[in-house]
Structure formats: structure tokens, C-alpha cells
Amino acid sequence: MTTTRTIGARKRIAVVAHDHKKADLTEWAIFNKTTLAKHELIATGTTGKMLEESLDRPVKKLLSGPLGGDQQIGSMIAQGEIDVMIFFWDPMEAQPHDSDVKALLRLGVAWNIPMACDRSTADFLMTSPFMHKEYDVTIPDYNSYLSRNIKTETV
């Protein structure tokens, strides 16, 4: 069973980048400045500051990723407050908060939001006709999971 959620023409885009990917993300954002200006940007700490300066526009800044920013974005995804996620993560560098990164990516898939983890995919997302109009996202109906019968053991 599934349900749908309509995302508006003006998307709420979460933007995250690991340290070694921040320059690449900044270049990408400048290249896509015109398209990004039509949407709301939400970013983790340092990434948000860099984007605000590079794009000369406000960005809603959360905590730094390792300090809880990844989890804040994950919570926003679960609450239907994020429509798209651009996450330039570094596949060559272990992160002290790898479990948070994995959880964030898992939530993006669980709630079926469009995600890009590299520049090419991010470009495809930005140029999709769906970025400029309403879109119905199909999401699983988690009611059966939430209402499942859980056996408890007595000790």
C-alpha cells in the first residue's frame, strides 16, 4: 500500500557536503544559481554559510553535520519538510559520523525524496521538468509497520 504527498513547484532543498566536497558543491551551486534561486535552501552549518556567501541569498542554516545537522535534516525529511536532497558526500574519506550519514541517506530513500550524491546527478535533478512544477511523490504507507504487534519479553 502506498500514499502520495504533493511537493510544490518551489522545492525545499536540503544541501549537505563533506569537507572535501564543499568546493565542488560551491562550484555546482554557482553554476545552478538561477535554478536554485527559485527554491528554498536548507543546509548544514558550514555548507550553509558557504552557499549564502557564494549565491548572495539566504540559506536556512542548521547545525554542522557531525554536531547534529544531518539528524536535523533527517527529521525534516521524515516530517515532509524536505522535498529534494543534494548531498555531496566523500566516498574516499571515512567520516566520524558515518552512522549519521547512512541514516540520512536511508531516510531519503524511505520517504522517496529525489536525492543526488554527485554533481552529474544533481545537474540532472536541476534540469528535470519536475523541478519547476508540482509533483506527486509516492511514499510507502508505514501504518502497518507502526501498528504491528510487538512481543515483549519479561525478565
N, C-alpha and C positions, 0 to 999 in steps of 0.2 A: 504494500500500500504506500502511496506517495501523496504529497501535498505540494502546493505551489506557493511561492512568495514572489510578488512583483517588485522588481527593483526599478527605480525611476530612471529617467533619461540622465539626470545628474547623479552620478555614482559617488559613493563613499569609498574611496580607495585607500587601503592600508599600504603604507610604503615602509619597507624594512630593508636594511643592508648590513651585512657583517663588515667589520673594519676594512678588510682587504678588497671589498666590493663597493665601498662608498664612492670612490672616484668614478667607477663605471656607472653606478646608478645616477650620479650627478650629471654626467655627460648624457645619459639616456633621457633624464628628465628635461634637460635644456633642449634636446632635440625634439621632445614631445611637449614642449611648453604650451603651445596653443591648445592642444587637446586637453592637457591636464588642467588648464585654466577654467574649463567648463565643469570641473568636478571638485568635490571636497577631498582634501588630502589629510590623512591621519598618519602619523609616523612615530616611530620610537625616537627617543631623545636626541642623540647627536645627528641622526639621519634627518630628523625634522628641522633642526637648526640649519643644516647644510642646504636642504631644499628651500627653506624660506629665503635664505640669502641668494641662492642661485636663481630662483624663479621670481624673486621680488613679489611674493604673495604670501598670505598667512597659511600656516600649516598647523593643524592641531597636534601638539606635541605631547606624547605620553612619556613614561619613564624609559630609561635606557633599557635595551633588551635584557641584559643579564640582571638588571635590578627589578624586573617585573613587567617591562614594556611588552614583551612577547605574550605574556599571560594576559595583559590588559587587552591586547588585540584579539587574542583567542576568546576572551569573554565577550567582546563586542561582536565577533563572528557568531557565537552561539546565541546571542540575543538579537541577531538580524540587523546589527548596526554597521556592518561592513559588507559591501557589495562585491568588491574586487580586491585581490591582494597581489602586490608586486613585492617579491621577497628575493633580493639578490643575495643568496647565501653562498658561502665559500666551501665548495666540496673538498678542497685540499687542506683545510685547516680545521683541526679539532677545536670545538668551542667549549668553554667551561659550562655553558648552559645548553648543551646538545639535547638534553631531555626536553627542555622548553621549546626548542626549535622543532623537534619531532612532534610534540603535542600541537604546536601551532599549525604545522602542515597537515596533521591528521584532522584537526577541526575544519580546516579549509575544505578538505575532501568530504568529511562527514556532512557538512552543510552545503556542499555542492556550489561553492563560490568559484568564479574564474580566478585562477592563480597563474602567475608567471614567476619562474625562478631564474630566468636568464633573459638577456637582452633581446634575443630573437623572438621568444615567446611573448615578451612584454610588448614588442612592436606589433606583433600580430593582434594582440588584445586591443591595443590602442587604435588600430586601423579597422577593427571589426565594425560593421554597421550596428551591431548590438550595443556598442559603447555610447551611441548617440540617441537611443530611444529606450522606451520601457522594455523590459524583458521579464518573462515569467520563468523563474528558476524552479525546477522540480527538486524537491528535497524528500528524503525518506520520512515516513511517518514513524516517529520514535515512541508513540504512545504505547505500543505493545511492549517495548523494551522497558519503558518507565513503569508500566503496571504489572510487570512479571512477578510471579510468586517466588520469593527468595526464602530458602530454608535457612533457618538459623540453628546453630549447634549450641547445646548447653554444655557448659564446662563443669 
